[in-house]
Amino acid sequence: MPFPKLNSAKLDSLKRNINRFLDQIWNGLFHCNLLRVTCFAGLILSVLIGGTLLAFYFLGGGNPQNAGREDSFYRMLRDYDRVVQGAEFSDGTMEIEKLDRELDKLEKKAEGVESWLSVLKRRRHLARLAPRYAAAYRQSARRAAQEYPWSQPLAAVAAAALVQDAAITREAEAELRARLLLLTDASFSSLKLGLHILAGDFKNPETAADLGGISSAGLHGLSFPEMQSLAADLAIIKLLKGDHSAAAAEIQSILSGYTGDWSPGALLPPVTNEFLRFAAEYNYDFGDILRSAELFSKLPDDAALLRQADALWLAGYAESARSIWSMADNARSLYNRAITAPDQREAAALLERLITLPDSNAGAGGSAAAGDLCRQYGLIRYSRRLAAAGAIAILESGGNEKSPAYPIIDLEKLRRYAETWELGRLVAETWLLLERHPDNEDLYRWAAWFFDYQRYYGETAMLLRNAARQQFRGQWTNLYTAIQQIRDGNLDAAEEILRNTESADWPAAANLGRILEVRRSPARALEYYEIAAAGVQNPKNASRIQLRIALCLNALGRDGEVRRVLEYALDLNPDNLNARLELSRMEQ
């Protein structure tokens, strides 16, 4: 789900939410202040009077300056409110200017965070009456935050004042980010999130993933549809950070129902189809696969029905999945039925039907691109049931496909021609394939494997230079560059490259093990070979890695384990002659 762009309407809505949040802060603060003044004054009045008189008696008087200043401040505050409540004002009048001067006087007498908040609340109101006083409000909020730098309420007001009716300059952005660092209390979550958005921190998920402590829990002032969009974005952020449990919590907070303002008897706002689809896809990839099927079943479209079938198949409900697929006559459902068919004859019939499917039916029940891709894969699977000549013929005709436009079909043709062409021509045709699809990085990766497998190392070097010009950034480029460095004897350079890619794939770990083995460090080499063994899937490659593990164990003197590992290597690949030779040496 892409992050939404902030148009002018969304920006205005966001700023209104920030203003509503500040209203809630001030209303809460000053309701508490009034209660505290009335209750505490009544409860401890006698104690205060007695204590004060006693102190004056023993100290020979007192310093009434602070008390007098506080009384003066609140008296001036009441006078100011009395004037504002009793009249109507418009910008440009003498009364407005007088109010501004009165606030200047109040600011000079303000002592403590609550006094400053009282002044700032009134300056904000004045800026609403007369927008030309918005700058004075921002400056006053900045002075308050500087005087009490660890006060979160003042930091919140100062940060919000920076974005009120003003462009966010580079200096303002730096100040805003400094204020945001102070807002750690959960009560400021809504304000903090809004300010992060205005600061551009949600331009893309990668930028947003660097933020900490952002959660939809405890947010205020948002409608339920807004909360759903926000929860989806925050879930993406947490997934990028690898925190799957936190992402699931964001999604479940919406699926559990609306928790905002709701009166008994009113209908609860529904969860949108867009969010339901997002939640279903999340559970399909990271969560409960049956929960995914359940969520897809709540969506009304055919594409969701097919996704429900996919989830049911993965959950082990094969008959239910195939029953749903059989209800649709499109490329995707036919392909799924073909690859899950219980016998080869049915699979062949379904694939043949798929590759001759009219274009109007290909994308039904899903995107046209998905249907088109299923037809391409179906054509390849069907061709692999035929001998080389028949396969090439059907790939050339392509059913309804135009094979030169489809890289994977073009590649499949090359692979089948390899059964009849000599190697030199095959290398030349590989370069022609890359020229026809110059932007397809997957083809470049396959070509790198092919050239290396056929030991055309010069072609591999040329391919890597072309890939660099194309600005391909896949991990495969690092891997083949490192292998090239190993062949040239530059082990230090190869090791540095591989250490930056070792988490990407098993070949990187295996080659790191080989470097360390050459350097006579079998213990460290063994660690990397075991990492590679855990990731490799091809039995022949797995057998080769087991052989290297056995050699490291032998170098470490762990003879009791060597035989077991060599026997396992031969179980994986009985044709591994090197493993068989090592086992024979042990027996002798």
Secondary structure, 3 states (H helix, E strand, C coil): CCCCCCCHHHHHHHHHHHHHHHHHHHHHHHHHHHHHHHHHHHHHHHHHHHHHHHHHHHHCCCCCHHHHHHHHHHHHHHHHHHHHHCCCCCCCCHHHHHHHHHHHHHHHHCCCHHHHHHHHHHHHHHHHHCHHHHHHHHHHHHHHHHHCCCCHHHHHHHHHHHHCCCCCCHHHHHHHHHHHCCCCCHHHHHHHHHHHHHCCCCCCHHHHCCCCCCCCCCCCCCCHHHHHHHHHHHHHHHHHCCCHHHHHHHHHHHHCCCCCCCCCCCCCCCCCHHHHHHHHHHHHHCCCHHHHHHHHHCCCCHHHHHHHHHHHHHCCCHHHHHHHHHCCCCHHHHHHHHHCCCCHHHHHHHHHHHHCCCHHHHCCCCCHHHHHHHHHHHHHHHHCCCCHHHHHHHHHHCCCCCHHHCHHHHHHHHHHHCCCCCHHHHHHHHHHHHHHCCCCHHHHHHHHHHHHHCCCHHHHHHHHHHHHHCCCCCHHHHHHHHHHHHHCCCHHHHHHHHHCCCCCCHHHHHHHHHHHHHCCCHHHHHHHHHHHHHHCCCHHHHHHHHHHHHHHHHHCCCHHHHHHHHHHHHHHCCCCHHHHHHHHHHHC
